[in-house]
């Protein structure tokens, strides 16, 4: 039986690279997106041209009813999800904490943290042996910012990823006996367009000399870690993290 992988925020960057790699490994891929419809369908078309199976589904994964509908559609079109990659996330313009307002902080926490809870809840209801499932894997995409705090830039984003780390640890213990493994990947400075959202498209190049490996990372390198954690090669691995951050 072909396994099904759902990648939230799968239309660009790390999510897109993960979708392509997962397809190569034989998964049926669900590319979730919110705004980047053209990019999502381009990824799906590329996968389908290679004789693999993929679909794109628009859903705001920070909205409960939208998440419920997303999983119902996957059930109907591909079958139950075996692997969930909680990758969707945002950041906003660089600023200090004393310049942030509550609306911004709520946007960050809702997009980056609540989405993980909502998607994981629906995935567990399908994967868990408690509900008659066959087990599965959840991989949460965190950030090295959870360890560094991102002062003067994105403390709110860093705090949201710290919450994702705590969520990963707690959930892993909660569902370990039900056939579900939960792990996290903490990317460092990666060449994706998320930095443009923060107002500095060239941020990785500015900071690369502070990285022990003296270079930024690429989405494909993070995808390798994610797909390994999803695989049987990581069958005894749960409640842990891969720091893919060039030695930071």
VMD Tcl script that draws the C-alpha trace (Angstrom):
set ca {
  {0.00 0.00 0.00}
  {1.39 3.40 -1.00}
  {1.99 5.68 1.97}
  {0.49 9.17 2.01}
  {2.45 12.21 3.17}
  {0.87 15.60 3.89}
  {3.18 18.61 3.80}
  {1.66 21.83 5.10}
  {3.03 24.94 3.47}
  {4.26 22.66 0.73}
  {4.28 25.07 -2.19}
  {7.67 26.70 -1.63}
  {11.06 26.38 0.00}
  {11.56 23.50 2.39}
  {8.02 22.22 1.86}
  {8.41 22.07 -1.91}
  {11.77 20.30 -1.67}
  {10.27 17.80 0.76}
  {7.37 17.13 -1.59}
  {9.70 16.37 -4.48}
  {11.94 14.10 -2.42}
  {9.04 12.26 -0.82}
  {7.61 11.55 -4.26}
  {10.96 10.12 -5.34}
  {10.83 7.84 -2.30}
  {7.45 6.49 -3.36}
  {4.98 8.48 -1.27}
  {1.68 9.82 -2.54}
  {2.12 13.52 -1.78}
  {-0.36 16.12 -0.60}
  {0.91 19.65 -1.16}
  {-1.02 21.97 1.14}
  {-0.92 25.67 0.38}
  {-2.75 28.85 1.30}
  {-1.86 31.52 -1.28}
  {0.71 30.10 -3.71}
  {-1.71 28.17 -5.91}
  {0.35 28.33 -9.08}
  {3.52 27.14 -7.32}
  {1.65 24.30 -5.61}
  {0.18 23.03 -8.85}
  {3.55 23.30 -10.58}
  {5.05 20.97 -7.96}
  {2.15 18.55 -8.35}
  {2.47 18.60 -12.15}
  {6.21 17.91 -11.93}
  {5.57 14.94 -9.63}
  {2.79 13.57 -11.82}
  {4.96 13.86 -14.95}
  {7.43 11.51 -13.26}
  {4.70 8.91 -12.88}
  {4.19 9.63 -9.19}
  {1.00 10.62 -7.41}
  {0.40 14.09 -5.92}
  {-2.45 16.49 -5.28}
  {-2.58 20.12 -4.14}
  {-5.14 21.25 -1.58}
  {-5.71 24.81 -0.44}
  {-6.41 25.16 3.28}
  {-5.59 27.57 6.08}
  {-4.13 25.10 8.56}
  {-4.55 27.52 11.45}
  {-8.36 27.25 11.13}
  {-9.91 24.15 12.71}
  {-12.73 23.56 10.23}
  {-10.35 24.03 7.31}
  {-8.03 21.39 8.75}
  {-10.90 18.96 9.28}
  {-12.01 19.45 5.67}
  {-8.41 19.05 4.44}
  {-8.05 15.64 6.07}
  {-11.49 14.51 4.90}
  {-10.55 15.32 1.33}
  {-7.28 13.41 1.65}
  {-9.21 10.44 3.08}
  {-11.48 10.48 0.05}
  {-8.82 10.96 -2.64}
  {-5.76 9.11 -1.36}
  {-6.61 7.38 1.91}
  {-5.45 8.09 5.46}
  {-2.32 10.14 6.05}
  {0.73 8.12 7.13}
  {3.17 11.01 7.49}
  {2.43 14.60 8.51}
  {5.01 17.32 8.01}
  {4.03 20.43 9.95}
  {5.96 22.89 7.83}
  {3.59 25.85 7.40}
  {4.85 28.99 9.10}
  {5.37 32.71 8.76}
  {7.53 35.52 10.03}
  {7.09 39.25 9.80}
  {9.28 42.32 9.45}
  {12.35 42.44 11.66}
  {11.82 44.44 14.83}
  {12.44 44.48 18.57}
  {9.89 43.16 21.05}
  {9.12 46.66 22.32}
  {7.93 47.57 18.82}
  {5.58 44.59 18.36}
  {1.84 44.77 18.82}
  {-0.47 42.01 19.99}
  {-1.96 41.48 16.54}
  {1.43 40.59 15.07}
  {2.29 38.23 17.90}
  {-1.07 36.51 17.59}
  {-0.57 36.06 13.84}
  {2.80 34.41 14.39}
  {1.59 32.10 17.16}
  {-1.56 31.14 15.29}
  {0.22 30.32 12.04}
  {3.26 28.62 13.55}
  {1.93 26.87 16.65}
  {-1.84 26.41 16.46}
  {-1.49 24.87 13.00}
  {0.74 22.13 14.42}
  {-1.81 21.26 17.09}
  {-4.76 21.20 14.69}
  {-3.07 19.13 11.99}
  {-1.52 16.72 14.47}
  {-4.88 16.16 16.14}
  {-6.47 15.06 12.86}
  {-3.44 12.97 11.92}
  {-3.44 11.16 15.27}
  {-7.12 10.28 14.86}
  {-6.15 8.43 11.69}
  {-2.70 7.06 12.58}
  {-3.09 5.96 16.19}
  {-3.62 2.30 17.00}
  {-5.98 3.60 19.68}
  {-8.34 4.55 16.83}
  {-7.62 1.49 14.72}
  {-4.84 3.13 12.69}
  {-1.62 1.55 11.52}
  {0.75 4.06 13.09}
  {2.61 6.89 11.42}
  {5.09 9.71 11.73}
  {4.80 13.42 12.48}
  {7.70 15.76 11.72}
  {7.55 19.33 12.98}
  {9.68 21.91 11.20}
  {11.09 24.12 13.93}
  {14.09 26.44 13.64}
  {17.50 26.97 15.17}
  {15.92 30.26 16.28}
  {14.26 28.27 19.07}
  {17.75 27.99 20.59}
  {19.17 31.40 19.65}
  {16.11 33.59 20.30}
  {16.67 35.82 17.20}
  {17.23 39.04 19.21}
  {16.52 42.34 17.44}
  {14.89 40.47 14.57}
  {12.23 37.84 15.28}
  {11.87 37.03 18.97}
  {8.20 36.26 18.35}
  {9.09 33.79 15.59}
  {11.79 32.23 17.78}
  {9.32 31.89 20.65}
  {6.81 30.20 18.35}
  {9.45 27.68 17.35}
  {10.33 27.13 20.99}
  {6.68 26.24 21.49}
  {6.89 23.84 18.54}
  {9.86 22.14 20.22}
  {7.93 21.69 23.49}
  {4.94 20.42 21.53}
  {7.17 17.90 19.77}
  {8.56 16.53 23.03}
  {5.20 16.25 24.77}
  {3.33 14.79 21.83}
  {6.06 12.23 21.16}
  {5.63 10.81 24.67}
  {1.87 10.98 24.47}
  {1.50 8.82 21.36}
  {4.64 6.68 21.40}
  {2.75 3.57 22.52}
  {0.17 4.10 19.76}
  {2.53 3.54 16.84}
  {3.24 7.22 16.14}
  {6.70 8.74 16.11}
  {7.03 12.53 16.54}
  {10.26 14.36 15.78}
  {11.48 17.80 14.80}
  {13.93 19.35 12.37}
  {15.56 22.68 13.24}
  {16.87 24.38 10.08}
  {19.38 27.19 10.34}
  {19.91 29.89 7.73}
  {18.36 28.41 4.58}
  {18.04 29.99 1.16}
  {14.25 30.39 0.95}
  {12.00 33.34 0.22}
  {10.77 33.52 3.83}
  {13.56 36.03 4.48}
  {11.95 38.46 2.05}
  {8.87 38.36 4.26}
  {11.04 39.70 7.05}
  {12.27 42.55 4.87}
  {15.76 41.21 4.14}
  {15.97 38.85 1.16}
  {19.78 38.69 1.49}
  {19.80 37.77 5.18}
  {21.48 34.39 4.71}
  {24.43 35.89 2.85}
  {24.80 38.62 5.47}
  {25.02 36.08 8.26}
  {26.84 33.20 6.61}
  {30.22 34.08 8.11}
  {28.71 33.48 11.57}
  {27.90 29.90 10.55}
  {30.67 27.38 11.35}
  {30.34 25.87 7.86}
  {30.52 29.39 6.36}
  {27.52 28.95 4.07}
  {23.77 28.95 4.06}
  {21.79 25.78 3.62}
  {19.47 24.66 0.87}
  {15.89 23.39 1.10}
  {16.93 20.04 -0.35}
  {19.27 19.50 2.60}
  {16.44 19.98 5.08}
  {14.16 17.76 3.01}
  {16.65 14.90 3.40}
  {16.39 15.13 7.20}
  {12.59 15.29 7.14}
  {12.17 12.34 4.81}
  {14.66 10.25 6.80}
  {12.69 10.88 10.01}
  {9.56 9.74 8.19}
  {11.21 6.54 7.01}
  {11.62 3.09 8.55}
  {15.28 3.97 8.91}
  {14.20 6.12 11.86}
  {11.89 3.46 13.32}
  {13.36 3.76 16.85}
  {13.62 7.54 16.80}
  {11.00 9.70 18.50}
  {10.96 12.83 20.62}
  {14.19 14.15 19.18}
  {15.51 16.80 16.78}
  {17.88 17.08 13.88}
  {19.66 20.44 13.86}
  {20.40 21.14 10.20}
  {22.10 24.46 10.75}
  {25.65 24.25 9.45}
  {27.08 23.64 12.91}
  {25.30 26.46 14.75}
}
mol new
graphics top color blue
foreach p $ca { graphics top sphere $p radius 0.5 }
foreach p [lrange $ca 0 end-1] q [lrange $ca 1 end] { graphics top cylinder $p $q radius 0.2 }
display resetview
